[in-house]
Amino acid sequence: MVRLLRNLLRAASKSLNQFCKLCWLVPSDVSDDERILRAIYSPHHLDKNRLRQCAYDPTPSTDEISVMRLEYMGPHACKRKARSFNNPKHKKEYRGFAVLGVSAVRASEMMVVDSRKYYCGHADIRLMIQELRSREGGEPLSAEAGKRFKDLKKYLLSASNYIPDPVPQSSRWKDGKLDPP
Protein backbone atom coordinates (compact mmCIF):
# COMPACT_ATOMS: atom_id res chain seq x y z
CA MET A 1 0.00 0.00 0.00
CA VAL A 2 2.84 2.41 0.87
CA ARG A 3 4.57 1.65 -2.43
CA LEU A 4 1.33 2.30 -4.35
CA LEU A 5 0.85 5.67 -2.62
CA ARG A 6 4.48 6.63 -3.25
CA ASN A 7 4.13 5.75 -6.96
CA LEU A 8 0.92 7.78 -7.25
CA LEU A 9 2.60 10.75 -5.57
CA ARG A 10 5.57 10.48 -7.93
CA ALA A 11 3.35 10.39 -11.00
CA ALA A 12 1.30 13.36 -9.80
CA SER A 13 4.33 15.43 -8.88
CA LYS A 14 6.05 14.79 -12.25
CA SER A 15 3.01 16.08 -14.11
CA LEU A 16 2.07 18.94 -11.82
CA ASN A 17 5.60 20.23 -11.24
CA GLN A 18 6.03 20.80 -14.98
CA PHE A 19 3.12 23.24 -14.96
CA CYS A 20 2.72 24.58 -11.43
CA LYS A 21 6.05 24.05 -9.66
CA LEU A 22 4.27 22.37 -6.73
CA CYS A 23 7.39 21.31 -4.88
CA TRP A 24 5.40 20.56 -1.75
CA LEU A 25 4.28 17.35 -3.49
CA VAL A 26 7.89 16.11 -3.50
CA PRO A 27 8.87 14.51 -0.19
CA SER A 28 12.00 15.95 1.37
CA ASP A 29 13.21 12.47 2.32
CA VAL A 30 14.98 10.76 -0.55
CA SER A 31 13.85 7.13 -0.71
CA ASP A 32 16.26 4.22 -1.20
CA ASP A 33 14.31 3.04 -4.25
CA GLU A 34 14.73 6.32 -6.16
CA ARG A 35 16.92 6.82 -9.20
CA ILE A 36 19.10 9.90 -9.37
CA LEU A 37 20.72 11.44 -12.44
CA ARG A 38 24.04 13.19 -12.77
CA ALA A 39 24.16 15.40 -15.87
CA ILE A 40 27.23 14.63 -17.96
CA TYR A 41 29.05 17.29 -19.95
CA SER A 42 31.70 17.05 -22.64
CA PRO A 43 34.65 17.20 -22.55
CA HIS A 44 34.94 17.54 -18.74
CA HIS A 45 33.22 14.30 -17.73
CA LEU A 46 34.05 12.13 -20.73
CA ASP A 47 37.06 10.48 -22.28
CA LYS A 48 36.23 8.93 -25.69
CA ASN A 49 32.56 8.60 -24.67
CA ARG A 50 33.48 6.89 -21.37
CA LEU A 51 32.68 8.42 -18.01
CA ARG A 52 35.67 9.80 -16.10
CA GLN A 53 36.04 9.96 -12.31
CA CYS A 54 35.90 13.76 -12.43
CA ALA A 55 32.19 13.41 -13.31
CA TYR A 56 31.80 12.93 -9.56
CA ASP A 57 33.81 15.92 -8.40
CA PRO A 58 31.83 17.89 -5.83
CA THR A 59 30.99 21.56 -5.97
CA PRO A 60 34.09 23.52 -4.81
CA SER A 61 34.43 23.95 -1.01
CA THR A 62 31.78 21.27 -0.41
CA ASP A 63 31.54 17.51 -0.41
CA GLU A 64 28.28 17.64 -2.39
CA ILE A 65 27.65 16.31 -5.89
CA SER A 66 24.53 17.71 -7.58
CA VAL A 67 22.00 15.23 -8.93
CA MET A 68 18.35 15.22 -10.01
CA ARG A 69 15.54 13.09 -8.58
CA LEU A 70 14.23 11.28 -11.67
CA GLU A 71 11.08 9.92 -10.02
CA TYR A 72 9.85 13.44 -9.25
CA MET A 73 11.17 15.46 -12.18
CA GLY A 74 10.77 13.02 -15.04
CA PRO A 75 13.31 12.55 -17.85
CA HIS A 76 12.23 15.55 -19.94
CA ALA A 77 12.50 18.06 -17.07
CA CYS A 78 15.86 16.56 -16.05
CA LYS A 79 17.16 17.02 -19.59
CA ARG A 80 15.88 20.61 -19.81
CA LYS A 81 17.57 21.42 -16.49
CA ALA A 82 20.83 19.76 -17.60
CA ARG A 83 20.80 21.66 -20.90
CA SER A 84 20.27 24.93 -19.03
CA PHE A 85 23.82 24.56 -17.69
CA ASN A 86 25.38 24.24 -21.17
CA ASN A 87 28.21 26.72 -21.62
CA PRO A 88 29.80 26.40 -25.08
CA LYS A 89 32.09 29.36 -24.33
CA HIS A 90 33.73 27.22 -21.61
CA LYS A 91 33.39 24.00 -23.65
CA LYS A 92 30.70 22.54 -21.39
CA GLU A 93 28.11 20.73 -23.49
CA TYR A 94 25.43 18.36 -22.20
CA ARG A 95 25.91 14.78 -23.46
CA GLY A 96 23.68 12.50 -21.33
CA PHE A 97 23.14 11.15 -17.84
CA ALA A 98 24.84 8.91 -15.33
CA VAL A 99 22.07 6.98 -13.54
CA LEU A 100 22.50 5.79 -9.97
CA GLY A 101 20.29 4.04 -7.47
CA VAL A 102 20.04 5.82 -4.11
CA SER A 103 20.41 2.52 -2.24
CA ALA A 104 23.72 1.82 -4.04
CA VAL A 105 25.06 5.26 -3.11
CA ARG A 106 24.06 4.84 0.53
CA ALA A 107 25.63 1.36 0.62
CA SER A 108 29.02 3.08 0.55
CA GLU A 109 28.26 5.34 3.54
CA MET A 110 27.48 8.40 1.45
CA MET A 111 24.28 10.34 1.92
CA VAL A 112 21.69 11.46 -0.62
CA VAL A 113 19.71 14.50 0.54
CA ASP A 114 17.05 16.72 -0.97
CA SER A 115 18.32 20.20 -1.95
CA ARG A 116 15.17 21.91 -3.18
CA LYS A 117 16.58 25.33 -2.30
CA TYR A 118 18.24 25.22 -5.74
CA TYR A 119 15.24 23.88 -7.67
CA CYS A 120 12.46 21.36 -7.19
CA GLY A 121 13.84 17.85 -7.70
CA HIS A 122 17.46 18.74 -6.92
CA ALA A 123 19.42 16.53 -4.53
CA ASP A 124 23.01 16.14 -3.45
CA ILE A 125 25.23 13.14 -2.90
CA ARG A 126 27.26 13.96 0.21
CA LEU A 127 30.61 12.23 0.30
CA MET A 128 30.91 12.75 4.08
CA ILE A 129 34.52 13.98 3.88
CA GLN A 130 34.82 16.95 6.22
CA GLU A 131 38.19 17.96 4.77
CA LEU A 132 36.57 18.73 1.39
CA ARG A 133 34.23 21.24 3.06
CA SER A 134 36.89 23.01 5.10
CA ARG A 135 39.89 23.25 2.76
CA GLU A 136 40.88 26.40 0.91
CA GLY A 137 40.88 26.39 -2.90
CA GLY A 138 43.77 24.39 -4.32
CA GLU A 139 44.86 23.08 -0.92
CA PRO A 140 45.67 19.36 -1.15
CA LEU A 141 43.78 16.78 0.89
CA SER A 142 45.53 14.69 3.51
CA ALA A 143 46.62 11.25 2.29
CA GLU A 144 43.75 9.55 4.15
CA ALA A 145 41.07 11.95 2.88
CA GLY A 146 42.55 11.86 -0.64
CA LYS A 147 42.38 8.06 -0.73
CA ARG A 148 38.81 8.05 0.59
CA PHE A 149 37.82 10.68 -2.00
CA LYS A 150 39.37 8.71 -4.86
CA ASP A 151 37.78 5.45 -3.64
CA LEU A 152 34.31 7.04 -3.41
CA LYS A 153 34.55 8.50 -6.93
CA LYS A 154 35.70 5.11 -8.22
CA TYR A 155 32.75 3.46 -6.47
CA LEU A 156 30.27 5.99 -7.90
CA LEU A 157 31.69 5.34 -11.36
CA SER A 158 31.14 1.59 -10.97
CA ALA A 159 27.65 2.08 -9.46
CA SER A 160 26.45 4.30 -12.30
CA ASN A 161 25.17 3.62 -15.78
CA TYR A 162 26.22 6.26 -18.30
CA ILE A 163 23.54 6.71 -20.94
CA PRO A 164 24.59 9.02 -23.77
CA ASP A 165 21.82 11.19 -25.16
CA PRO A 166 21.36 10.31 -28.85
CA VAL A 167 19.99 13.81 -29.57
CA PRO A 168 21.56 16.20 -27.03
CA GLN A 169 20.24 19.29 -28.87
CA SER A 170 16.61 18.19 -28.41
CA SER A 171 14.65 19.49 -25.42
CA ARG A 172 13.07 16.08 -24.71
CA TRP A 173 14.61 12.78 -23.59
CA LYS A 174 14.22 10.27 -26.45
CA ASP A 175 16.31 7.27 -25.47
CA GLY A 176 13.86 5.34 -23.29
CA LYS A 177 14.73 3.86 -19.91
CA LEU A 178 17.09 5.49 -17.47
CA ASP A 179 18.10 2.60 -15.21
CA PRO A 180 21.09 2.11 -12.92
CA PRO A 181 23.30 -0.93 -13.48
N, C-alpha and C positions, 0 to 999 in steps of 0.2 A: 504494500500500500504506500509506504514512504517513497519507494522508487517511482511508482506511478505519479505521485504528486510532484516529485522533483522533476520528472520528465515533462509533465504538463507546464510547470513553472518555467522550465527552460524554453519550451516551444513558445509560450506566450511572451516571455521577455525578449526573445530573438525578434519576433515580429513587431512588438510594440516599441522596443527601443530604437528601431530603425526610423520610426515616425515621430515618437513622442519623447524620447530620451527618458524613459521611466526607470531610472536606475534603482529605485526602491524595490523593483521586482527581482533584482539580482541579489542573492544572499551574499553577505559579506564573508561568510566562511567558504573557503574553497574546498570542495569535496574531493576525496581521494579518487573518485571515478571520473573526474573531469579530464578533458584534453586541453592542453595549453599550446599556443603557437608562438614561436620565436620568428620574427620577420628576418629574412636573410637578404643581405645586400651584396652586390658585386662591386668591386673586387675584394672588399674587406673580409667577408666571411667565407669566400670560396677560393679553392685552388683547383683549377681544371674541373669545375662542376662538382667538386667534393667539398663537404663542409670542413672548415678549419676550426681548431680549438678557440680561436679568437672570436668565433660567433657567440661564445659564452663569456665574453669579457663583461664585467659589470659596469654600470654607470660610474664615472670617475668619483672618487672619494666616498664610495658606497660599496656594499657587497651585494647589491641588488641587480638582477638581470630582468629587464622588462619583457613581459609576455602578454598574450591576449587569451582570454577565457572563451574558447571556441563554443562551448555549449550555450553561452549567453549572448555572444555577439553574432555568431553565424559566420560562415566562410566569406561571404561577400563583404560584410562590414569589416572583418579582419583585413581583407585585402585592400579595401579603400583606406583604412587607417595606415597600413604598412606603406602604401604608395604615397601617402601624404608626407612621409619622411624622406622621399626621394630627394637627392641633391646632386644633380649631374655636374654642377660646378665643382663639387668636391668628390666626384666620381663615386657616388653612393646611389646605386640603382637597385630597386627591388627585384628579386629573382625567384622568390618562393618562400616556403615555410619549413621550419624544423618543428616536428610534432612530438610532444612528450606527454606521457601520462603523469598526472600529479602523484599517484602512488609510487611510481618509479623514482621520481625526484625525492620524495620524502624518505624512501628506503635508504638513501645515502645521507641521512641526517641533515638535509637542507630543508628549508621551509618554503611553502608557496602561500603568499598572502595577497589578499585583495588590495588594490591601490587605486580605488575609484576617484581619488582626488585628481588624477591626471585625465582620465576619461572613463566612462562606464564600460566595464569589461576588461580593464587593465589589471594586471597582477604582477607580482615580482617573485622571482626565485631568490631567496636569501641564502647565500653561501655559508653564513654563520662564521665568518672569519673577521673578528674584531679589528685586526690589523689593517684590513682593506679600508675600513671606515675611518680610521684615525690617522693614516699616513698622509704626508704631504705629497703633492704631485711629483712624480718621478722618483720618489724615495723607494728604495728596494725593500721587499718583504724579507723577514727573517727566513732562514733556511726552512724551518718547520712550517711556517705559514705559506711559504712559496711552494713547498711540496704538496701541502694540502690543497692549495689553490689549483695547481696543475692537475692533481688527481681528480678533483671535482669536475674540472672542465673536461677531462678525458672521459669521466663517467657520463656526463651529460651528453657528450658526443655519441657514446655507445648506446645511450638510452633514448636517442632521438632518431626520428625518421625524416630525412631531408626529402622534401617533395618539391622539385622545381616547378615553377609555374610555366605552362606551355605558352601562355599569352600574357606576359607581364604587363603589357601596355593596356590591356583590357581592365575595366573597372569591376568586373565580376569574376569570381573563382569558377573555372571551367574544367578542372581536372578530377572531379569526383571526390572520393573519400580522403579524409585527412586523418589517418590513423597512426598511432605510435607503433614502434616495432613489436 
